[in-house]
């Protein structure tokens, strides 16, 4: 996946968005770091109102690669 790729959720293929990149959260008190995808979903906002939200990268797939 590259920034700008059109992605969809595997379980809800009608949910489309633009892949923005990967984000890593530092683990707390010795826990492993966690890396996830950031996606700007069309017609959907995150629960806090942001247009970009995070999702486990294995729950999405590329529909159309940005060339």
Secondary structure, DSSP 8 states (H G I E B T S, - for coil): --TT-EEEESS-TT-EEEEEEEEEE--STT---EEEEEEEETT---TTS-SEEEE-GGGEEEEE---
